[in-house]
Amino acid sequence: MFGLKGAYFYLIALQVTFIKFFKKVYFSSNRYNNSLKSKIPTQVFFNPNPFLLSIISPYKKSSFKINDINPNDFWLENKKDKIIKHHSFLWLSLLDRKIDGKNIQRIIYLWTLKYSNFKNKIWENSILSSRVISWMLNIDIIINNGTFDFKKKVFQNIIYQCNHLRKNIKYEKDPVKRIQVLTALILSGIVFKEYKSNYEEGIRELEKFVKRYFDSNGFPFTRNPNDLIFFTQYLLLCHENINEAQEFVPEFLSEIIQKNLLCIKFFKTPDDKLPLFNGGSENNINHFEKYLEKLKLSKKNKKNTVGGIFFAKTKNQVLYFDVGSPPEKNFSRNYQSGPLSFEYYLDGIKIISNSGFGNNISTKAELISRLTASQSTLTINDTSITKFERNKLINRVFGNSIKSTFKVQEHEFINDKSLIGCSVSHNGYEKNFSCTHKREIYLDHKSNFLKGTDHILKKSDGIPIRYVFRFYLNPELAAVKTMSGNSALIQISKNKSLIFTVNNESINIEKSIYLGGKKILDSTCITISGNLVNKNKSFNWEIKKKI
């Protein structure tokens, strides 16, 4: 049964679904396609730097040899599984610009013959925006030595597609797709002076976007580190093109990029990736290095918490600790239910990890990775703290958004001569099990080890619970239980190992899975479990080098 709030979102989802259906029918009509026609530019006012496409292109190490491909076969429908990806044209970032020009022109010419009018998947906002951006960033090689009719057809198709984006941007609620649309419009207004209005509208809407989707630190309200990377890439693409076109760079754009880069620097792990919280997955951020090197840090920039993630560092230890409440429903499509989970690095190696977000693997992997049990934190009675929407219609419109929430409280930061860390609690288990979870976690400056204390605090008696604390290891590491029963040996290398120890409790070593990459990996999990009825209980544990 729906509650009042659930019924409201269901009705909204129903309305959006009907609107999308009727729009799809209308977009396929001749009347709509004729409405996209407008003045065709006569020339390119500004040639963007084609190498800027690498900022957003996913093709980092792949090769895409156009000369090995027959252009006449490129858009064959029997290659439909690959064809949608090709329609983004982001592979243009890999071209050999000296020899691939003719084949590119042929491929684009054939595209204009087949797909100039609206086609649902091919004109989907993300694909379309990427295509427009890719064409404009490579406009010089696309039209070089081309016939007048070919140039006209390319310009015409770019404008048709931009007109479609501009007509429908108000309906795009997905922030990921929205920033792609705005980038395409801004770029079109720079390249073609006849469409300066696209640039002006794009900048106005981009400023609204920044105010709506980022907190005061420049971190997305989704609390997802991967969203931070994605948004920053497109903001940088806008900034660099505006700057190279010798247009005035809006102050808000420079400010948000500065804040974004500070956040990236904050979240940059010792292995140049991102911590796996709230939808985070493996994401190498080396391509931001030249921007990060220019950052001028002051004491005011040094924060210990950004986006609800606490950060602490000693000489050779790094700790990330989720001390934040869940995002609002509208920002929660990639949220993972793992309050008070943490990740720990020693000597540049990740020791304790979360499972990562399985969206690059499968829908099932994504679902599993949302569970509290997939994070390095506490579960009670095998229950996830946060419930997610199950209604397919609501999920189709709003994404897999959260249905319930909780509060994080009693956040206390400590930094003295011996320890740096914090303690925090959450009430996510209070309603169903009458208890709260409090976690204290600290890095020891002098002895270089991690120590933690977990508290299960009962609010009332009578409700039996089964608790499980999970500590997921980096999938490259393994652990074995020692004979004492209360510790585990974590093997780092042939001559280096760590000891995980918990006082007055037994541990278990369990097989698990890691979902942070593009395939499922086997991993190891250290667990502390037991039963509790009418009393509070504390668990003291530590991870230190084996002497």
N, C-alpha and C positions, 0 to 999 in steps of 0.2 A: 504493500500500500504506500502511496505517496503521502508525505507530509505536505503542509501548506507550501513550504519552500520548494520541495521537490516538484509539486504540481505546477508551480510557477515556471520553473526551468523547463518542465516538459512542454508546457504550452508555448513557451518561447522557442524551444527546439522544433516543435511542430510548425510554428509559423515560418521559421527560417527555412525548414525543409520544403514547404510549399513554395516559398518565394524562389528558392534555388531551382526548383523544378520548372516553374513558369519562365524564369529567366533563361534557363537552358533552351527551352523551346523558342523563345523570342530571339535569343542570340543566333540561332541557326536560320533565322528567316532572312530573306533578301532585304526586307525593310531595315532590319538592324544593321546588316553589313553595309548597306548604302549610307546609313547614318554615320558610319565611321569615316567616310570620305571627307577630306578637307584639303586645303592648299598643300601641294607637294613642294618641299624645299628645292631650291635650284642648286645649292652648293653647301658644302660643309664649312661652317664658320670656325670650328675648332677641331683639330685632330687630337683625340686623347692619346695618352701613352698606353699602348696595347699591353705592356708588361704589368700594368695595374690589375689586369684581369686575374693574375695569379693570387691576388689578395683573397678573392672569393672562390676561385676554382678548386674543386676537390681533387683535381688531377695533379698530384704533386710528384709522384714517382712513375706514374704510368707513361706509356708511350702511345701516341696516336698518329700513325704514319699515313697521311692522306694519300701520298703517291702510291701506296700499296692497295688502295681501295678504288674500285670502279665507281665513279660518281653516279652512273646510271642505276647501280644496284643499292645505293646508299639508303634510299627511302622505301625499299621493298617492304610490303606489309607482312611478309612471312618472317621478318625479323622484329616483330612487334615487341618482344620482351626487352630488346635493347633500344628500340627506336625512340621511346619516350625520353630516355636519358639523352639521346643524341639531339633531341629537339631543343634542349637548353643551350646548345652550342658553346658550353663552357670548355669543351675540348679545344677551342680555338687558342687557348692559352699555351698549347703544346706545339703550335705550328712552327715549322721551319719557314720563316717569312721570305726566304730567298727563292724557294722552289715550289711552294704549295699554292701560290696565288690562283692559277688557272683552275685547279681542282676545286678550290673553295668557291670560286665564282660559279662553277657548274653545279655544285651541291646546293648553293643558295638559290640559284636560278630555278632548279627543279623543286626546291621547297616552295618558292613563291607560286609556282604553277599548281601545286597540290593543296597547299594549306593557307592560302591568303585569306580565306573566309573562316569564320569561327568554327573550330572543332573542339569538342569538350576538353579532353585531356591535354591536347596539344596547346590549347589556349588557356589552360589553367594558370592562375596568377603567378605562381612560383616559376613554372617553366617559361611562360611568356616573358616575364621580367628578366630572367636570366638570358633569354635569347636576345632581347633588345639591348641589354647591357653588353653582351658579347659582340653583337654586330657593331655597335657604336664604338667600342674600344678597339675594334679591328677595321674600322671603316676605310682606312687608307688602303690596306691590302685588298679589301673586298671590291672596291670600285676602281682600283688602279688598272689602267689600260682597258677598262670595261667600256662597252658601247654606251651611247647616250640613253638608249632604251633600258639597258640593264641598270644603270645608275638610277634612273627614274623609278624603276620597279622596286629597287632596294629601298630608296627613300620613302616611296609610297607605302611599302609594307611596314617600315618602322613607325611611320606616323599613324597608320591604321591601328597598329597594336597599342601604341601609346594612347590613342584616343579611347580605345577600349578600357585601358587601365584607368584613365582619368574619369571616365563615365562611372566606373564601378568601384573606385577605391573606398567610397564610404561604406560599402557592404563588406569589406574585408576586415574581419575582426582578429584573425590570426596575426600576432605581432611579427612572426618570422616572415610571413608572406607580405605583410604590409610594408616592412622596411625595404624589401626587394622592389616592390612597386614604386615606392617613393624614390629610390635610387635611380630606377629606369627613367622616371619623369624628369628628375633633376638633370640627368645626363643628356636627355633629349633636348632640354632647353638650353644647354651649353653648346651642343653640337650644331643645332639649327637655330639661328637667331629669329626665324619666323615664329618659333614656338617658345619664346622667352617666358610666356605665361605658364608653360609646364614647369619651368624652373622655379618661378615665383610661388606657384601653388605647392610644388614639392617641398620647398623650404619651409613654407608656413605649416604644412602638415607634419614635416619632420620635427619641427620645434614642439608641436603638440605631442608627438610620439615620445620624444625624450622626457617630457614632463609626466607623461602617463605611465611609462614603463620602467623608469629608473628611480632609485632612491637618492638621497642626498649625497651618498658616496659614489654614485655612478654605477651601482650594481642593480641588475634587473630584479623586479619584484617577484619574478618566478623563483628566485633563489637558486637558479641553475647556472653553474659555472660555464656550461657549454653555450647557453644563451648569451652570456657575456662575450664570449669569443665571437659568436656569429654576428651579433649586433655591432660589435666594434669593427669587424671587417667591412661591413657595409658603410658605417659612418666614416671610416678611413677612406674608402673608395670615393665617397662624396667629397670629402675634404680635399683629397689630393687632386681630383679633377677640377674642382672649383678654383683651387690655388693655381694650378697650371694654366687654367684658362684666364688667369689674371682678373678673376671676379673677386668681389669682396667676400671673404669667408665670414659667415655669421658667427657672432661671439658665442652663442649657445653651442654651436657645433665644435668649436675649439675647446670649450670648457668640458663638454661631456666626453670628448675623446681623451682629454687629459685625465679625467676621473676614471674612465674605463681602463686606461693603461695602468693607472695606479692600482686598480683592482686586480688586473692581470698579474702585475708584479707581486701583489699580496698572495695570490693563489698559485703562483708558479712553484711547482714542487721541485725538489732536488733533481728529479729525472726529467725536468722540463715538460711536465704534463700538468694535469689538473687533478685536484682531489675528487673522489667519486661520491659527491653528495647531490641529492635532489635532482636527479636526471643527468648527472655527469657521467661521461664515458671517456675512454682513452682519447686524448686529443693533444697531439704535440704542438707546442706553441712557439717553436723556434723562429717561425716567420715573423713574429712580433719583435724580435731581438733588436733590430735597428731602431725601432720606435721606443723600446724600453730603455735603450742606452742614452737617449736624449732626455729622459725624465730627470728633473731636478728635485730630489727628495729633501724635505725639511723635517724637523721634528713634528710639525703639525700633520704631516702625511703619515706618520707612524701610528697606525691603529692596531689594536689587538683583536677587533671583531669587525668583520665586513659581511654584509648579507646574512647575518646570523651564524657565521662560521668564525670560531675563535682560532687564533693562530699564536703559537709560541715557538721560540727557537732558542737553542743554546749553541755551543760551539759545533757540535756534530749531531744534534737531535732536532727534529721538526715535528710539531704536533698540529693537526687540524681537528677541531672539535665542534660538532653541530650543536649550538646552543640557541637556535632560533625556533620560533613558532612556525607552523605551516603557512604558506602563502594563501591569499584569498582565492576563492573558487575560480575566478576568471584567469588567474595566473598559475593554476595548479596542474596543467595537463601533463607535465613530466615529473610531478612531485613523487618522491619516495618516502615512505613512512619509516624514518629512522632517527627520531630525536635522541640526542646524547650519544650518537654514534661518533667514532673517531677514526683517524688514520695517523699512523706513526712511522717516521723515517729515522733511521740511524745510519750514520756514515754514508749518506746519500742513497741508501737502499730502503725501499718501502717494506716495512715489516707487517703492520696491521693495516688491512684495507677494508673497504666495503665491497659489495659484490659488483657494483657498477650498474649502469642502466642498459637493459638488453634490447633497446629499440633497433640497434644495428644487426640484430641476430634474427629475431622473430617476434610475433605478437605474444606468444606464450612466454618467451624469455623476458619480454618487457613486463608482463604481468607478474611473473615470479620476482623480478628485481624490485617491484614496488613494495613488497612485503617487509614488515619490520624484521622478520626472521632472516632477511638477506643482508642485514646491516650489522655492524659490530656494536651491538647494544643489547638491551634486555627485552625478552618477550615473556608474557604471562599467559598461561593456558593456551599456548600456540595461537595467540590472537594478535592481529595487526592493530596498532594504535589508531591509525587513520583508516576510515572506510572510504572506498571509492565508488563512484556512480556505477551501477550495473545496467541501467537502462540504455539500450543500444542507440535509441534515437538521441538522447541527451549527449551520449558520448560522441556520436557522429558530429554533432554541432559544436559542443564545448570541449571535446577531447576527454580523456579519462580523468576527469576532475574529481576533487575530493568532495566527500559528502559530510564528513564530520571534522571537528577540529579539537585543539587542546591548547593549553597555555604553558609557556616556559616561564619559570620564576626563580627567585632567590639566586640570581646570577652574582657571583662574587669573584673578583679577579685578585690574584696574589702574585706578587713579583718581589722577592726579597733576595738576600745573598745566597740562599740555598735552593729555593724553589721558584718556578714560574708555572702558572697554570690557573685553573679556575674551578669553581663548583657551581652546579646548576641543577634544578629539578624540573619535572613536568608532571602534569596531572592527567595524562592521557589514559591511565588505568584507574582513575578514581571512580568514575561512574559505574563501571562493571565489576571492579574488584576491590574497591574501597582502599586503594593504596596509591602512593606516589613513588616515583623513581628519582633518586638524587644521585648524581655522579660527581665525584671529585677526581681530578686528573692533573698530574703535575710532572714537569721535567725537573730532574735534579741537576743543578748546575755543576756541582763538584764531582759527583760520582758517575755522572752520565748514565742515568737509567730513568725509566718511566715508572711512576707509581700511581695507583688509582684505588679509590674506595667507592664501591657502589652500595647504596642504601635502599632497601625496600621498606617503606614506612607505611604501616597499616593505620588507616583512619578509623576503622571499626573492626570488631571481631566477628568470627563466624564464617567467613568466606574462604574456603581452602583454595590455595593457588599452587600451580607448578611453575617455577621460574626457570628460565634458561638464559644465561649470558653467553653471547657468541663473540669470538675474536677470530675474524677471518684473516688468514695469512695471505700475503702476496703469493699468487699461484706458482711462482718460481721457487718458493721455499717449501720445506716439509718439516713436520714435527713428530717427535715420538714421546710417549708418556714415560716418565721415569719410574723407578721402582717405589719411590715414596708415595706415588699416587696423587700428590698435590702439585706437581710441576711437569713441565714439558720442555724438551730440548728442541730448540729451533735451529736448524742447520743453515748457516749463511753461505759458507764455503768449506773447503776441506779443513782449514785450520781456524775457522771462526764460527762460533755458535752463541746463541742466547738462551737464557733460562726464563721461562714464564712460570711464576709461582703464585699460588693463592693460599692464604693462611686458613688452616682448619677446614678445608673443603677438598673434595676430590674433583679431578678434572677428567674429561674424556677427549679423545682425538677423533674427529669425524671427517669423513670424506664430504666434500662440498663441490660447488661449481663457481666459476668466475665468469661474469657476463659483461665486463667492461669493454671488451674488444669487439671484433666482428665474427667471432665464433666462441662457442662454449669451451672453457678450459676447466680441467680438474683442479681443485684446490683443497686446502686443508683448513679445518676449523677447530679451534680449541673451545670447549664448552664447559661451563659450570652450571649444574642443574640440581634441582631438589624440590621439596615441597614445604609449604609454609601455611600456617593457619592463623594463630592468634597472637603473633608477636612481630616486632620489627626485626630486621636482620641486616648486618653490614658485612661486606666482602672486601677484604684487603688483598690486592694483587700487585705484582710488579713484573717488569721486563728488564733484565739487565744482562750484561755480557758475562759469559761463563769464564770464571777465573781458572 
